Amino acid sequence: MGFLESITFEFDWFNYIVLPLMIFAARVVDVTLGTLRIIFVSRSMKVLAPMIGFFEALIWLLAVGQIFQHLTNAGLYIAYAAGFSVGNYIGIYIEGKIAMGLLCVRTITTEDATELIEYLKENDFGVTSVSASGISGQVRLILSIIKRKDLRRMIQIIQEKMPKAFISIEDVRSVNEGFFPQKSLGLFSRLPLKRK
């Protein structure tokens, strides 16, 4: 029997490959759920947010429990941190795709905004327009409450019609009445709209 044949090397596949992959996957799911839970809390979704929070906490406890049972395994620490990073990315990506919630888009311009206002109305955007006073004199303030998924299309319209317009965007917690086309609202067409 040669020297190499006499050496036995046993690699612990479970502790050094399978377990880190499980920790990584658990952390990705847990952080993704956490990102979505925060979004749902900010949207006052009182049923969905706690349900997601339950599974988020359960997965986190299982992952941390495995790490505490294998404190000498450095691979678990790396898997945990990597899962946290990837989970944040995936959570933000999913949130962007489902595009929940409403936004207030404010457009301020010193130019004549008649064409822009009419074009926004033709494209099913509710528009409120008022005269205002800015640092450079009289301006036109155009307000629209839109679904987040429509933001890119609205910005393109504004930039196409008035490239020098000032645009600001903020989240809207809730609305009451107003113009909301059913095809644009999606999920919100089934929810009562309340002022808070």
C-alpha positions in Angstrom: 0.0 0.0 0.0 1.5 3.3 -1.1 1.7 6.4 1.1 -1.1 8.3 -0.7 -3.4 5.3 -0.4 -2.9 5.2 3.3 -4.1 8.8 3.8 -7.8 8.9 4.4 -9.5 12.3 3.9 -13.0 12.7 5.0 -14.7 15.9 3.8 -17.8 16.9 5.7 -20.0 17.9 2.8 -23.0 18.7 4.9 -21.3 21.2 7.3 -19.1 22.9 4.7 -21.3 22.9 1.6 -24.9 22.0 2.2 -25.4 23.9 5.5 -23.8 27.2 4.2 -26.0 27.0 1.1 -29.1 26.4 3.4 -28.1 29.4 5.6 -27.6 31.5 2.5 -31.0 30.6 1.0 -32.8 31.1 4.3 -31.2 34.5 4.7 -32.1 35.5 1.2 -35.8 34.6 1.8 -35.8 36.1 5.3 -34.4 39.5 4.2 -36.5 39.6 1.1 -39.6 39.1 3.3 -38.3 41.8 5.6 -38.0 44.3 2.8 -41.5 43.5 1.6 -42.9 43.6 5.2 -41.5 47.2 5.7 -43.2 48.2 2.4 -46.5 46.7 3.5 -46.3 48.4 6.9 -45.7 51.7 5.2 -48.8 51.0 3.1 -50.9 50.2 6.3 -51.5 46.6 5.1 -52.5 45.3 8.6 -53.0 41.7 7.7 -50.3 41.0 5.2 -47.5 42.7 7.0 -47.8 40.7 10.3 -48.2 37.4 8.3 -45.0 38.1 6.4 -43.3 39.1 9.7 -44.1 35.7 11.2 -42.4 33.8 8.5 -39.5 36.3 8.4 -38.8 35.8 12.1 -39.3 32.0 11.9 -36.8 31.6 9.1 -34.3 34.0 10.8 -34.5 31.9 14.0 -33.8 28.7 12.2 -30.8 30.2 10.4 -29.3 31.7 13.5 -30.0 28.5 15.4 -27.8 26.5 12.9 -25.0 29.1 13.2 -25.0 28.8 17.0 -24.7 25.0 16.7 -21.7 25.3 14.4 -19.8 28.4 15.7 -16.4 27.2 14.4 -17.7 27.0 10.8 -16.6 30.3 9.2 -18.4 29.4 6.0 -21.7 29.9 7.8 -20.8 33.5 8.6 -20.0 34.2 5.0 -23.2 32.5 3.8 -25.2 34.5 6.4 -23.7 37.9 5.2 -24.0 37.0 1.5 -27.6 36.0 2.0 -28.3 39.3 3.7 -26.9 41.3 0.8 -28.7 39.2 -1.9 -31.9 39.3 0.1 -31.9 43.1 0.1 -31.3 43.2 -3.6 -34.1 40.7 -4.4 -36.5 42.5 -2.0 -35.9 45.8 -3.7 -36.2 44.2 -7.2 -39.5 42.5 -6.3 -40.9 45.7 -4.8 -40.0 47.5 -8.0 -41.8 44.9 -10.0 -45.0 44.8 -8.0 -44.9 48.6 -7.8 -47.4 48.9 -4.9 -48.7 52.2 -3.7 -49.5 55.7 -5.0 -47.2 58.6 -5.7 -47.7 62.3 -5.9 -45.8 63.8 -8.9 -45.3 67.6 -8.7 -44.2 69.3 -11.9 -43.2 73.0 -11.7 -42.6 75.0 -14.8 -42.2 78.7 -15.9 -43.5 77.8 -19.4 -47.0 77.5 -20.7 -48.1 74.0 -19.5 -51.4 73.8 -21.5 -50.1 71.2 -23.9 -48.6 69.1 -21.2 -51.8 69.2 -19.1 -53.9 68.2 -22.0 -51.6 65.4 -23.0 -51.5 64.0 -19.5 -55.3 64.0 -19.4 -55.5 62.3 -22.8 -53.2 59.5 -21.3 -55.5 58.9 -18.4 -53.6 60.9 -15.7 -55.6 62.9 -13.2 -54.2 66.5 -13.2 -54.6 69.4 -10.9 -53.0 72.6 -12.1 -52.5 75.9 -10.1 -50.7 79.1 -10.6 -48.0 79.7 -8.0 -45.1 82.1 -7.2 -41.5 80.8 -7.3 -38.1 82.4 -6.9 -38.0 83.4 -10.6 -41.6 84.7 -10.6 -44.9 83.1 -11.7 -44.9 79.3 -12.3 -47.4 76.6 -13.0 -47.7 73.8 -10.5 -49.1 70.5 -11.8 -50.1 67.8 -9.4 -50.9 64.2 -10.2 -51.6 61.2 -8.0 -50.5 58.0 -9.9 -49.9 54.4 -9.3 -46.2 53.6 -8.9 -46.1 51.4 -12.0 -47.1 54.4 -14.1 -44.2 56.6 -12.9 -41.8 55.9 -15.7 -44.4 56.6 -18.4 -45.4 59.9 -16.7 -41.8 61.1 -16.4 -41.2 60.3 -20.1 -44.2 62.4 -21.0 -43.2 65.3 -18.8 -39.6 65.3 -20.1 -40.7 65.0 -23.7 -43.1 68.0 -23.4 -41.2 70.1 -20.9 -37.6 69.0 -20.6 -36.7 71.9 -18.2 -39.6 71.3 -15.8 -38.8 70.7 -12.1 -40.2 67.3 -11.0 -40.6 66.0 -7.4 -42.1 62.7 -6.3 -43.2 61.4 -3.0 -45.2 58.5 -1.6 -48.9 58.9 -0.8 -50.2 57.0 2.1 -53.9 57.2 1.1 -56.3 59.2 -1.0 -60.0 60.1 -0.9 -62.0 60.5 -4.1 -60.5 62.1 -7.2 -59.8 60.7 -10.7 -58.5 57.2 -10.7 -59.1 55.1 -13.9 -60.0 51.5 -12.9 -57.5 50.1 -15.4 -54.7 52.1 -13.8 -55.5 51.3 -10.2 -55.4 47.5 -10.3 -55.2 46.3 -6.7 -56.4 49.7 -5.4 -59.6 49.5 -7.4 -60.8 46.8 -4.9 -59.7 48.7 -1.8 -61.7 51.5 -0.1 -59.9 54.8 -0.5 -59.6 56.7 2.8 -58.0 59.9 3.9 -55.6 59.6 6.9 
